[in-house]
């Protein structure tokens, strides 16, 4: 006795993608085997490499050094700025170093400040003409392209 062949072909009902003799679109004719480490499998897209956004010690150190350098430059500029050459008529001045004849360290201050000692009465761009010494104290600056004279009126203190 012979066994009859099974009825119907299970692959003929659309379960076999290779029934027509051609692989489905975008697939290889044979099942994929796991790829070797380090090599992408055929047909698999390679994910794009993201740049490393990791904060390293070197990056942080470079940023801190840059901020410090910029701070020192700005601080040096502000500290070296001479208030005498920015003074205008009507500004009040304090004297930071009253014992010095060559560098009194004049600073523009609010006229209501207790440090205010003088008020700028005149500012002359020409240093050849001085102030009336009977009315004003005189501050003259020359060099560095800033040549001017300030005629300073002494403020009276009301106590």
TIVO-476989 format. One record per residue: residue number from 1; residue in one letter; z, y, x of N, C-alpha, C, O in turn. Coordinates in steps of 0.05 Angstrom, whole numbers, m for minus. Atoms other than C-alpha are relative to their C-alpha. Last residue first. Example, Ala and Ser with C-alpha at 12.3 -4.5 7.8 and 13.67 -1.06 7.14 Angstrom:
<recs>
<2 S <m1 m24 m16> <143 m21 273> <14 22 m15> <18 44 m5>>
<1 A <0 m24 18> <156 m90 246> <0 24 18> <13 24 39>>
</recs>
This chain:
<recs>
<159 X <m23 19 1> <1160 2405 563> <22 13 m15> <43 0 m19>>
<158 X <m20 m11 18> <1091 2436 557> <23 m20 m3> <19 m41 m15>>
<157 X <m15 21 13> <1049 2419 617> <21 14 m17> <36 31 m8>>
<156 X <m28 m6 1> <997 2470 637> <14 m22 m16> <4 m31 m36>>
<155 X <m12 2 27> <930 2443 656> <30 7 1> <43 m1 20>>
<154 X <m25 15 2> <900 2467 721> <11 1 m28> <12 22 m41>>
<153 X <m21 m18 10> <828 2490 715> <25 m17 m3> <24 m38 m16>>
<152 X <m21 13 17> <780 2451 758> <22 20 m7> <34 33 10>>
<151 X <m20 m21 1> <714 2478 786> <21 m10 m21> <14 m13 m44>>
<150 X <m15 m2 25> <674 2416 804> <20 23 2> <36 24 21>>
<149 X <m26 m12 m2> <622 2420 859> <12 2 m28> <m1 10 m47>>
<148 X <m9 m17 22> <561 2377 866> <28 11 7> <42 2 24>>
<147 X <m12 m25 m11> <520 2337 916> <7 18 m24> <m11 27 m38>>
<146 X <m15 m13 20> <506 2265 894> <14 24 13> <36 21 24>>
<145 X <18 m13 19> <449 2239 937> <15 15 m22> <2 28 m38>>
<144 X <10 20 19> <497 2190 972> <m18 13 m21> <m20 2 m43>>
<143 X <7 27 m10> <529 2250 1007> <m8 m18 m22> <m2 m13 m46>>
<142 X <26 0 m13> <567 2311 984> <m5 m28 10> <13 m44 15>>
<141 X <9 27 m9> <625 2320 936> <m28 3 11> <m46 14 m1>>
<140 X <28 2 m8> <662 2385 926> <m6 m27 10> <9 m39 26>>
<139 X <6 27 m11> <727 2392 887> <m30 0 6> <m46 4 m12>>
<138 X <28 8 m5> <753 2463 874> <m1 m29 12> <14 m36 30>>
<137 X <m1 18 m24> <817 2488 843> <m29 m10 2> <m43 m11 m17>>
<136 X <5 29 1> <803 2545 795> <7 m14 27> <6 m2 48>>
<135 X <m2 13 27> <821 2616 776> <1 m30 1> <13 m43 m16>>
<134 X <m23 m12 14> <834 2655 841> <5 m13 m27> <28 m12 m37>>
<133 X <m25 12 m9> <790 2607 880> <24 12 m13> <46 1 m12>>
<132 X <m18 m23 m3> <728 2628 840> <28 m12 6> <41 m23 m12>>
<131 X <m14 m10 24> <686 2566 850> <17 25 7> <23 30 30>>
<130 X <m26 12 7> <637 2552 906> <11 12 m26> <m2 27 m40>>
<129 X <m16 m19 15> <564 2566 913> <25 m13 m9> <25 m32 m24>>
<128 X <m2 m24 m16> <532 2525 968> <16 22 m14> <28 39 m1>>
<127 X <m26 m1 m13> <548 2459 933> <4 26 17> <25 31 27>>
<126 X <4 m11 m26> <491 2466 883> <28 4 13> <45 18 3>>
<125 X <16 20 m16> <497 2419 825> <m5 10 28> <m12 m5 46>>
<124 X <22 m13 m14> <554 2462 797> <m15 m21 16> <m3 m35 32>>
<123 X <11 21 m18> <603 2435 745> <m26 12 12> <m44 19 m3>>
<122 X <29 m3 m7> <647 2487 712> <m8 m24 18> <9 m35 32>>
<121 X <9 m26 11> <714 2488 675> <m30 4 6> <m44 15 m11>>
<120 X <24 m9 m13> <732 2414 686> <m10 26 m14> <m17 25 m38>>
<119 X <22 1 19> <804 2406 661> <m24 12 15> <m22 32 28>>
<118 X <19 m22 m2> <860 2388 709> <m21 m4 m22> <m25 m26 m33>>
<117 X <m11 m22 m16> <925 2348 709> <m19 24 1> <m10 47 3>>
<116 X <19 m22 m2> <915 2294 657> <12 23 14> <33 34 6>>
<115 X <11 m2 m27> <963 2237 673> <m19 23 4> <m25 31 26>>
<114 X <m20 m12 m17> <1003 2248 609> <m9 3 29> <1 19 44>>
<113 X <m13 19 m17> <941 2233 568> <19 15 18> <14 37 27>>
<112 X <m28 4 10> <925 2284 514> <16 m20 17> <40 m24 12>>
<111 X <m16 m25 m5> <864 2308 553> <28 m3 m10> <46 12 m1>>
<110 X <m3 m15 24> <836 2237 555> <19 24 5> <38 22 19>>
<109 X <m20 11 19> <822 2215 626> <m1 17 m26> <m12 39 m26>>
<108 X <2 m13 26> <765 2224 676> <20 m14 m19> <20 m39 m22>>
<107 X <7 18 22> <789 2200 744> <m1 15 m26> <17 31 m31>>
<106 X <1 m13 27> <793 2236 810> <m9 m20 m21> <m27 m36 m16>>
<105 X <2 21 21> <812 2193 870> <2 13 m28> <20 6 m43>>
<104 X <m23 m3 19> <836 2251 915> <m1 m21 m22> <18 m22 m38>>
<103 X <5 19 22> <791 2227 973> <23 1 m21> <42 m15 m20>>
<102 X <27 10 0> <783 2278 1029> <m7 m18 m23> <m30 m20 m31>>
<101 X <18 m23 3> <846 2321 1019> <m29 m10 m2> <m45 3 m15>>
<100 X <24 1 m16> <891 2262 1005> <m18 24 m5> <m23 32 m28>>
<99 X <m6 m7 m28> <963 2272 982> <m25 1 17> <m24 10 40>>
<98 X <m3 m29 m4> <944 2276 908> <5 8 29> <2 31 35>>
<97 X <m10 m1 m28> <916 2204 907> <3 30 7> <m13 41 21>>
<96 X <m13 25 m7> <903 2185 834> <13 1 28> <32 m14 33>>
<95 X <2 4 m29> <888 2254 810> <16 m24 7> <40 m24 5>>
<94 X <m26 6 m13> <876 2259 735> <m6 m4 30> <m29 m10 38>>
<93 X <0 17 m23> <817 2294 703> <29 m5 9> <46 12 6>>
<92 X <m25 m2 m15> <803 2325 636> <1 m21 22> <m10 m43 19>>
<91 X <m14 25 m5> <732 2333 611> <26 6 15> <28 25 30>>
<90 X <m17 6 22> <710 2401 584> <16 m26 3> <36 m30 m11>>
<89 X <m17 m23 7> <651 2409 630> <16 m7 m25> <5 m16 m45>>
<88 X <15 m22 13> <626 2340 647> <19 23 m5> <44 19 m5>>
<87 X <m15 m20 15> <653 2287 694> <m19 22 m10> <m38 29 3>>
<86 X <6 3 28> <607 2229 714> <14 21 m17> <9 23 m41>>
<85 X <28 m6 4> <605 2250 788> <m8 m4 m29> <m30 4 m37>>
<84 X <5 m28 m5> <681 2255 791> <m30 7 m6> <m36 28 m17>>
<83 X <m2 m16 25> <690 2188 758> <m7 29 4> <m15 43 m15>>
<82 X <m16 m24 m4> <665 2152 820> <0 16 m26> <m21 25 m35>>
<81 X <10 m23 15> <640 2082 804> <19 23 3> <43 21 m1>>
<80 X <11 m19 m19> <663 2035 859> <m11 25 m14> <m18 44 m1>>
<79 X <m21 m10 m18> <711 1997 813> <m12 21 19> <2 40 26>>
<78 X <m18 m17 15> <659 1989 758> <21 13 18> <27 36 15>>
<77 X <15 m23 9> <606 1963 806> <19 20 m15> <18 44 m10>>
<76 X <4 m17 m23> <655 1917 841> <m15 26 m8> <m9 47 2>>
<75 X <m26 m12 m7> <678 1888 774> <m3 20 24> <9 41 24>>
<74 X <m6 m20 21> <606 1876 753> <26 15 6> <27 39 4>>
<73 X <20 m22 m3> <589 1841 819> <6 22 m20> <5 46 m14>>
<72 X <m6 m15 m24> <654 1801 818> <m19 23 3> <m11 45 11>>
<71 X <m25 m16 6> <643 1779 746> <7 17 24> <15 40 20>>
<70 X <8 m22 17> <571 1757 762> <24 18 m6> <21 43 m6>>
<69 X <16 m19 m16> <596 1716 821> <m9 24 m17> <m7 47 m8>>
<68 X <m18 m14 m18> <651 1684 779> <m16 21 16> <m6 44 20>>
<67 X <m16 m19 16> <603 1666 723> <18 16 18> <20 41 14>>
<66 X <17 m22 9> <555 1634 773> <14 21 m16> <10 45 m12>>
<65 X <6 m17 m24> <610 1594 807> <m18 23 m8> <m13 46 1>>
<64 X <m24 m15 m6> <634 1568 739> <m5 19 24> <3 42 23>>
<63 X <m4 m21 21> <564 1548 719> <24 17 6> <22 42 4>>
<62 X <21 m20 m4> <551 1512 785> <3 22 m21> <m1 46 m14>>
<61 X <m7 m16 m23> <618 1475 780> <m20 22 4> <m12 45 11>>
<60 X <m22 m17 7> <603 1452 709> <8 18 23> <13 42 19>>
<59 X <9 m20 19> <535 1426 729> <22 20 m7> <18 44 m7>>
<58 X <17 m18 m15> <563 1390 791> <m11 23 m18> <m11 46 m10>>
<57 X <m17 m18 m16> <621 1359 752> <m18 21 14> <m10 45 15>>
<56 X <m11 11 m25> <571 1329 704> <17 21 14> <16 45 7>>
<55 X <m12 m21 m16> <561 1348 632> <12 m13 24> <32 m26 23>>
<54 X <m27 6 m10> <515 1294 604> <10 23 17> <m4 31 36>>
<53 X <m14 m24 6> <454 1320 568> <29 m3 8> <47 11 m2>>
<52 X <m29 3 m1> <410 1268 600> <13 27 m5> <9 46 9>>
<51 X <m12 m11 m24> <339 1277 578> <30 m2 m1> <42 0 m23>>
<50 X <m14 m26 5> <320 1229 522> <10 11 27> <21 m4 43>>
<49 X <m25 m4 m16> <271 1174 541> <10 28 m6> <m4 47 m3>>
<48 X <2 m21 m21> <221 1160 486> <27 3 14> <48 m1 2>>
<47 X <m14 m25 9> <228 1092 451> <m2 21 22> <0 15 46>>
<46 X <m21 m6 m20> <174 1043 473> <14 25 m9> <1 46 m13>>
<45 X <1 m27 m12> <134 1018 413> <24 4 20> <45 m7 16>>
<44 X <m24 m14 7> <130 942 404> <m1 28 13> <m7 31 36>>
<43 X <1 m10 27> <60 913 404> <25 15 m9> <25 28 m30>>
<42 X <26 m10 7> <71 872 466> <1 8 m29> <11 m6 m46>>
<41 X <17 21 11> <144 865 482> <m26 13 m9> <m27 37 m15>>
<40 X <1 0 30> <174 919 526> <m18 m23 m9> <m38 m30 4>>
<39 X <28 m3 9> <187 899 599> <0 0 m31> <11 m18 m43>>
<38 X <12 m23 m13> <255 910 631> <m29 4 m8> <m41 25 m1>>
<37 X <m16 m25 m2> <281 842 613> <m14 21 15> <m26 16 36>>
<36 X <m17 0 m23> <225 793 599> <17 25 1> <7 46 m8>>
<35 X <10 m11 m25> <199 791 529> <19 m2 23> <43 m9 19>>
<34 X <m17 m22 m11> <220 745 474> <m10 9 27> <m16 m8 44>>
<33 X <m22 13 m15> <160 705 451> <18 23 10> <8 45 15>>
<32 X <m9 m13 m24> <117 736 397> <23 m16 13> <40 m27 m1>>
<31 X <m26 m13 2> <85 689 347> <9 12 27> <3 0 48>>
<30 X <m21 19 m4> <12 675 360> <27 15 m2> <28 39 4>>
<29 X <6 25 13> <m49 712 334> <22 m21 3> <23 m40 m13>>
<28 X <13 19 m19> <m18 779 353> <m5 m26 m15> <8 m32 m34>>
<27 X <m17 21 m10> <m2 827 297> <m17 m18 19> <m41 m20 16>>
<26 X <m22 m10 m17> <m31 896 280> <18 m22 11> <38 m16 24>>
<25 X <5 m24 m16> <m74 871 222> <25 8 15> <47 9 4>>
<24 X <m3 m25 14> <m58 801 198> <m4 23 19> <0 21 43>>
<23 X <m28 m10 2> <m85 745 242> <1 25 m17> <m19 40 m18>>
<22 X <m4 m25 m14> <m153 716 226> <29 9 m3> <40 7 m25>>
<21 X <10 2 m27> <m170 644 208> <3 26 16> <m3 27 40>>
<20 X <28 m9 m1> <m165 654 133> <m11 m1 28> <m35 4 32>>
<19 X <17 18 16> <m102 612 129> <m29 8 1> <m46 m9 0>>
<18 X <23 8 m16> <m69 650 187> <m20 m17 m15> <m38 m29 m4>>
<17 X <17 m24 m5> <m21 689 144> <m24 m7 16> <m43 9 17>>
<16 X <9 1 m28> <5 623 117> <m17 24 5> <m39 26 m6>>
<15 X <m24 0 m16> <45 632 53> <m7 0 30> <9 7 46>>
<14 X <m6 m26 m12> <m15 655 14> <24 0 17> <32 22 26>>
<13 X <m10 m18 20> <m18 593 m31> <8 28 11> <24 41 m1>>
<12 X <23 m10 15> <m62 552 15> <9 20 m20> <m8 34 m32>>
<11 X <11 m23 m14> <m6 541 65> <m22 14 m15> <m30 37 m9>>
<10 X <m18 m23 2> <33 496 19> <m10 25 13> <m2 47 6>>
<9 X <m5 m9 m27> <m29 452 11> <19 23 m2> <13 44 m13>>
<8 X <0 m28 m5> <m31 415 m55> <8 7 29> <23 m8 42>>
<7 X <17 m17 17> <m13 345 m70> <3 29 7> <26 39 9>>
<6 X <m15 m19 16> <15 305 m13> <m19 17 m16> <m41 25 m6>>
<5 X <m4 m25 m14> <m31 249 11> <15 19 m19> <11 18 m43>>
<4 X <20 m21 6> <m21 183 m24> <6 26 14> <29 32 19>>
<3 X <m13 m24 12> <19 132 12> <m21 20 m6> <m37 27 11>>
<2 X <2 m25 m15> <m17 68 24> <13 22 m15> <14 23 m39>>
<1 X <0 m23 16> <0 0 0> <0 25 17> <14 26 38>>
</recs>
